[in-house]
Amino acid sequence: MDWNKLLNSNRLRQSTGRAEKDARNDFESDFGRIIFSPALRRMHDKTQVFPLTTDDNIHSRLTHSMEVMAIGYSLGVKLCEDTIFQKRVGRSKNNLFRQIPIILKNSCLIHDIGNPPFGHFGETVIQNYFKNFFKNCRIFDKQSSINEEYEKSTKKVITLTERQKKDFLHFDGNAQGLRVVTKLQMLNDIYGLNLTYATLGSYIKYPNNEIINKDLISKQKIGVFYSEDDIFKKIVKECSLKVNNDIVRHPLCYLMEAADSICYLTMDIEDGFSKGLLTLDDYYNRLKDIPSIKNKLKEIYEDKKDYYKNDITKIVNFRIHVMQQLVILTIENFIKNLDTIEKGVYECELIFDDINNLATTLKNFCSEKIFKYRDINSLEITGHSVIKGLLDYYIEFIFHEDKKYRTRSFALISKSVLEVALEENNLTDLDDLTDYYKLRIIVDFISGMTDQYALNHYQKISGQKIK
């Protein structure tokens, strides 16, 4: 791989709006664009683990993303200090400091920006909805294939290619996030936030727009929608992400992924403690035998000098030490495996490539103590009802044969979502959109909602409340 291309500061559209005295580089400019974007603000009311919580101490997608950004920045700084890496990329430490840590801040901050309301369960709801929806439709690759017999059918007729169907059957927040930052955050044109290729490349966790392969880390999901295929090709070309005729991850994506996993594995436990789902004893007993952390955890737990005072302080210091060890492990694994990472054949998540199994232990602990919590599952079922209900209403109305229904439903959808669909198809009339883009605007609108807005909007259009 060519690190000059991996750190490409060019954009989809060359920017002309930077002030002459702006001392920031292009990656630092990316950060400002992201920070001030409405899509980022909306993450304050999107679920991390506990849906529709009123507890200000519990993480939202926004607070989680800010913490991931902090860890990503730390990883970037440590990487820049590594002399092996400096020689590898042919750049000085000072030169790298204004690039890699900032790129990682950017990709970490937007890593969940495409997630729908009600967390990852919201993705599952959308996927399953369309699985059932397409079963009850007649799907055609071309409009001309619809004959008279099918027109008389009671089933809804939808014109989609197999490639387009995948976007809904395998809906994923990562793919939606790419659409958000490259199009849906539209200001004056169709380029969204118009971020640099390096930021976009390091964001794409699944550089895959074709076939899912669970055995390959970069192809475990569809990470690029049909609507962003052209943009994806440009990112691949500009960052030189094609190796041996196969599209691979940007190396910095592995660090973004590690920052995300470090935060959710440690902070979800802290949230679980705040909710009373686990105790200090539970946490200590689960981790006390892991060689890389056992001595420090024992010191904190026993607290013979009465330094930590209470369980909350001990839990926080557990988390700090665990994070530190996972950060060290991440950089060690990244440097050690850089050859295979650049060749696109490293098939591990950095923090799980560990003989001590620290991350695996944390993951299992979260599964046992937190994710089975009754209130989480109850509110996720509420999320199912809300998202399914919204999809039902908007699909019924936007595909309604009576134009009055279509007109009223379009009027309820975010104006910016509609403008993007028209702009990317060079149209002026929403009725002229293909079936794919009609479904696209529905999913764009719903996936961009916050949890509370989705709940309120569903209650309004279903007649459960007026205001």
N, C-alpha and C positions, 0 to 999 in steps of 0.2 A: 504493500500500500504506500501511497505517496502522501506524507503528512502535510505537504503544502496544499494538497487538494482537500484533505480531511479537515483542515482548518480554513476552508474557503470562506472569505468574508463577503463574497458577492451575493446578490439577492435575485429573486425571481424577476423583479423589476428594479433596475438600478435606481437607487434612491437619489432624489434631488432636493429633498427638504431639509437636509442638515445645515445648521448655521455654520458660517465660516469660522467662528471662534469656538465651536464645539470641540472640547478637548477629548471627548470620548472616542474610542474606536468603534467599529461597527458592531462588535459583540456587546459592548457596553450600551450601545444604542438599542440593540435588541432587548436588553433588560428593561429599559425605560418603556419601550412599546408594550411589553408584556405586563409590567406593573400597573400601567394605567388602562388596561383593557377591561371592558365590561365583563368579558367571559371569566376573567380571573376573579373579579369581585363577586360574581354569582357563586363561586365555590364556597363562600362563607356559610351558605345554607344548603350544602350538599353533604350527604352522609359519608363518614369515614367507616365507622362500625355501627354506631348507635343511631338509628333513624329518628328524625323528628325530635331529638333531645332538646330540652330547655336548660340543660346543665352547661353553663359556660366553661366549665373545666374540661369538658369532653371535646375531643378533636373533631373538627370539620375537615372537608377536603382542602380548604384553604390553609388552615393551621398545619395540617399534615404536609402539604406541599411546601410551605415555608420551612419546615424542619428538614424535609428532604433536600431543599435547596442549600441549607446550612451544611448538611453532611456532604452533599455533592461538592460544595466549594472547598471543604476541608480535604476531600479526596483529590481535588484538582491541585491544591497547594502542595500536598505531599508528593503527588506525581511530578510536579515541576521541580521539586527539590531533589529528585532521584537522578543521579549522574548518568546511570545506564540509559534512562529514558532521554535525557538531554542529548546524549551522543546519538541515540537512535533516530531522533527527529532532526538533529543538526541545528538546534536552536539553544540559545542561552536561557538560563533560569529567568532572568529579568524579562526577556522577550516572551517567554511562555506564560509568565504570571498575568499578563494582560490579555491572555487568550483562553487557555484551557479552563482555569477556574471559573471564568465568566460564562463560557459556553456551557459548562456543567450547571452553573446557577440557572441559566436560561432553560435548559432541557428539563432539569429537575422541577422548576417552578411550573412548567406547563405539562408535566407528565400525566396529570389526571384531568386536564382541562376539558377533555371530551367526554368524561364520565356522565351518564344520565343521572337523574334523581334516584335516591334510594340505593346508592352504592353499586357494587358489582352485581348484586341481585337484580338491579334494574336492567343490566345487560342481558341477564338470563331471561327476564320477562319479555324483552323485545325479541330475542331470538326465538323463544317458544311461541310467541304470538304469531310471528310470520311463518313458522313451521306449520301451524294449524291454518293460518290464513291461506297460504298457497295450496294446501290440500283441498280447500273448499273453493278454489278459483280454477278457471281454465286459463292456463298460461300459454302465451304465444310468443315466439321469437320475432315474428313479423306480423304487422297488422293485416297484411294481405292474406294471411293464412286463416283468418276467421271466416268460416262459411255460414251459410244460412242455418244449418242445424245447430251450430254452437250459439248463434245469436239468439235462438229461441230457448236456450238452456237457462235454468234458474240460477246457475252459478255465475258469479261475477267474472267478467272477461278482463284479464290483465295482460298487457304486452310487455314482456321482459325477456332479456337474454339470460342464459344460465349464469353468466358472469355477474349480471346485475342482481340476480336473486341472492347470490352469496352475500352481498352487502347487508341484507336484512336477516338472512338465516344465520349468519355468523357475525351479527352486529357486535362491534367492540369499541370501547372507549378510546383506545389508542388510535384507531382509524378515524373515529369521529374527531379526535383532538387535532389530527393533521388537517382535517377539513375546517375546523374552527380557526386555527391560526393562519391558514393559507387562503381562506375565502370568507368564512362567516363573520369575521371581525372586519367587515368591509367598511372603509371610509369613503374614499373618492374613486376607488376602482376595485377590481375583482381579486386583488392580491392579498387581501386580509391584512395581517400585521407586517407582511413583506419582510420576514426575518431572513437572516443569512443562511446560506446553504449548510454551514457547519452546525448551526443551532438546530435546523430542521433534520439534518442527517443524524445527529446524536440523539434526537428525540424519538426517531422511528424504531421502536422496540421490535417490531415484527415487519421487516422489509419484505413483505410477502403479499402479493395480490392474486395468487393463483390457487394452489392446493395446500391444504393443511397437512402437516406432517408432525405429529406429536414427538417424534424422536429427534427432531432438529429444533434447537432453542429459538431460532429466528423464524421458524415457520409453524409454530404451534398455534398461531391464530392468523386470520386475515387482518393484516395491519394497514392496508391501504384500500380505500373504496374505489370503485369504478370511476367515480366522478373526479378522483384525484390522480388517475393513472398518468396523465401527462406531466403533472407536477412531480410525481414520484420518479419518473424517468429522468427529469432534469436534475433532481437531487442526486440520483445514482451516478449520473454522468459527471456532474460538477464536483462531487466528493470522491469519485473513482471507487465506487462501492461494488463494482463487478469484478470478481476474482474467478478465473477459470470458467468463465461464462455463467457464473452463478452470482446472484445478488446477495451480499452479506451485510451484516450489521456494521455500523460505524463503531470503531473501538471504544469511543467514549460512551456509547450506549450501555456498555457493560457496567461502567461506573455509575451512570444514572440509575440503572436497575438495582445495583448494590445499595445505593443511598436510599432508594425507596424501601427496599426490603429491611434494611437496618432500622429505619424509622418505624415501619408498621409493626415489626416484630417486638421492638422494645416499647414503643409508646402505646400500642394496644394493650400490653400488659399493665402499663401504668393506668390507663383508662379503666381496665378491669378491676384494678385495686380500688380506684376511686368509686366504682360502682358496687364495691363489696363482693365481687365475684371470686376474689382470691385473696390470700393473706401473704404476709411477708414470709411466713413459714413455708407456704406452698412454693413460693418463688425460690427461696434458698434451697429447699430440699431437692427441687428439680435440677438446679444448676451446680450444686456443691461439689460434685465429683468431676467436673470438666476441668482438665489440667490447666488450661490457659487462664482461668479466672478464679479457681477455687480458693487460693490463698487470700486474695483481696476481698472476695465475697465473705469469707470466714471472718476476716478482720472487721468488716462492716457489720456483719450479723451479730457477732459476739459483743462488739463495741465495749471492750474492757476499760477504755479510758472515758467512757460516757461522752463521746464526741458528737455522735449523730442524734442523740436525744429521743427520737421517736421513729415509728415505723415508716411514716411518710418520707422522712429524710433518708432513711436507709434504702427504701425503694428507689428513690431518685438517684442515690449514689450507686446502687446496683446497676441501674440503667446507664449511667455515665460510664462506668467501667466496662460494661458489656459492649457499649457503642465503640469505645476506644479500641477494644480487641478486634471487633469486626472491621473497623476502619483499617487497622494494621493488616489484618488478613486480606482485605480487599486489594490493597496496593501491592502486597507481596505476590498475590496470585496474578494480578494484572501484569506485573513486570515479568514474572516467571513464565507466563503463558502468552506473552505478547506475539511471539511468532505464530502460534496457532490461532490467536485472535485475529491477527491481520490476514491470515489465510481463510478465515471464516469457518474454521473447523473446530473451534473450542466450544464444546457443547455443555458447559456447566455454568451455573450462576455462581459468580465469584465467591460469595460468602458461604455457599453450600459445598464448595470444594475444600473440605476440611476434615481431617482425620479425627478431630475432637468433637465434631458434630454439634457445635454450639448453635448454629442457625437452625438446624433440624430439630434440636431439643426445644428451642424457643417456639418454633412453628407448631410442634405437637402440643406444647403447653397452651398456646393460644387456642388451638382447636378444642382442647378438652375443657378449658376453664371459661372461655369467653364466647365462642361462636355458637355454642349450644344454648346460650342464655335465652330463656323463654320470651322475654320482652323484645329481643332482637328479632327473633323469628316471627313474632306476632306483628311487629311493625313492618317487617319485610313483606308479609302477606298483605298488609294494607297497601304497601307500595305496588304490589302485583295488581290489586284491584284498580288503583289509580291509573297506572300506566296502561293497562289493558283497556280500561274504560276510555281513556283519552284517544288511544289508537282506534278503538271501535267508532267513536263519534266522528273523528276527523276523516277517517277513511270512508265512512258512510256518506258524509256530506260532500267531500271533495270529489268523490266519484259518482255523486248523485246525478241522475238524468235531468233533474230540474235545476236550471241555472241559478234560481233564487237561493237554493241551498248552498251551491258552490260559492256564490258571491258572498254570502254571509259567513261561511267558514273561512274563506280567504281573509276576510276582514278581521278575524280574531287572531290570525297568525302574525307573529312579529314581522314588521315591515322589512327589516333588514334581511331576514331569511328569504322572503319572497323576492326581494331585489337581487339577491345573489343567484337564485335559480333562474331568473329572467336574464340576468347579465351573462351567466356562463353558457346559456343557450341562445343568446342573441335574439330574444323574443320580447314582445311588449304585452302580450295577453297571457295570463296564467292558464287559461283553458287550452292553450296551444302546447303546454308542456307535455312531454311524454309521460307515460305512466310511471316510469322509473323516477323522474324528477318530482312528480306529484307525491309519491311515497317518500322521496328524499326530503322534501320540505316538511312533511309531517314529522318524520323522525328527527330532523334538525331542530324543529321547534320544541318537541317534547323532551329530547335529550338535553336541551339547553336550559330547561326549567330547574329551579331550585326545588327541594323537597316540599317546602311549604307552599310555594306557588303552584306546583303540580297538584297538590291536594286541594287547594282552594279553587283552582281552575276546573278541576274535575267535578267538584261539588256544584259549581255554578252551571256548567253546561249540561250536567245530568239533572238539574232542577232541585238539588238537595238544599241549596241556599241561593238567595238573590244577591246579597252583597258580600 
